[in-house]
Amino acid sequence: MQTWKTDITDKKETFSAEAMELLCQKKALFVDIETTGLSPKYHFCYLIGCCGRQEDRLILTQFFCDCPEDEAVILETFDTFTQSYDRVITFNGKHFDLPFLEKRCLSYRLPASFSVMEHTDIYRECQRLKKPLALISCRQKAIEEFLGIHREDSFDGGSLIPVYEEYVKERDPRRLNLLKLHNFEDVLGMIRLIPILSYQRTPEEIRVTDVEDCGSELLIRGNLCIQLPTPIRLRQEGIYCILEGGTFRISLPLIPGPLRYYLKDYRKYDYLPLEDRIIPKTLSKYVDASRKTPATPQTCCLSREGRFFPLLAEFQPEKGTYLFRRSYEDRRQYLLLDDTAKNVSFLERYIADFLLHFFPPEVSEPS
């Protein structure tokens, strides 16, 4: 067994504030493994790379099997090593790395205390972000490209299996360097990926700074509570939004009236066809029968002039708010642009719900 420790403290300027918080304040350990195959029943782990805070330094530690017989040693050493940390961060570790390590530990009757640690799987989080960020895929290198990250290593884990097998036979230091570099870059790469998780926080603490009424649209500018690594564009219900850095710009389409508000208790009203309006039955009793007819769901409505904007599925208007439609058959609903709708606090809540459509909170899995 070989153990390599690399002090990367001087590289911290390349890491985001979010990554440094995880490493320093939340005592996270970034973990990536290299194996001889996908099945823990027939294959084994020959390299475990991990990075975490050690006293006042950031150390990237790698545990390497010089031969297959070393596996039990690196598993036991790694398990002991993780006990200084509070959480594990992996890339697809929820479905591969940690289950693989657990089963390999079980085969040697070794403890796997790391399995109960708090766990953040970057790959799983990126799957939720794939559509809004228009990611080509959720592979680590694809996400690195989205963030503008370039790595020296050009291999993947599968292509390095024969390299390891050849190293065990020939002890070629060049092959050893390839194995070490790939794992080293994977661990560093995970730390550099952390800024992508900031997109999940965009609905938090929206701050509107400017509202401009342009007639056919409402232009809204403001600040986010976080800094995003790459600008993105979002579109829903005709609403167009740009998120860039710590700011947002959103264009809210305005639909001219008249639009209609449909009353649910239509049996309480009569409809006057000639006037195209409804009146309560308590008053319509004074109207000649030839001028009225019982209101129906289609005719029991109030017409309103003005400009309107779309109601989002995620947005919950206050009780008593009128919801308008173009016609009874049109299920799309709109809100009237009035002084209440132009209120900053209202717009902040509306924009936060717009962003929640793309970045919904994670639902906890049942235990």
PyMOL commands that set and color helices and strands:
alter all, ss='L'
color gray80, all
select helices_A, chain A and resi 9-14+17-24+68-82+93-107+113-116+122-129+140-146+158-170+173-201+266-268+281-284+289-291+344-358
alter helices_A, ss='H'
color red, helices_A
select strands_A, chain A and resi 2-7+28-35+45-54+57-64+87-90+118-121+207-213+217-223+232-236+239-244+247-253+255-256+259-262+269-272+277-280+293-294+301-304+307-310+334-336
alter strands_A, ss='S'
color yellow, strands_A
deselect
rebuild
show_as cartoon
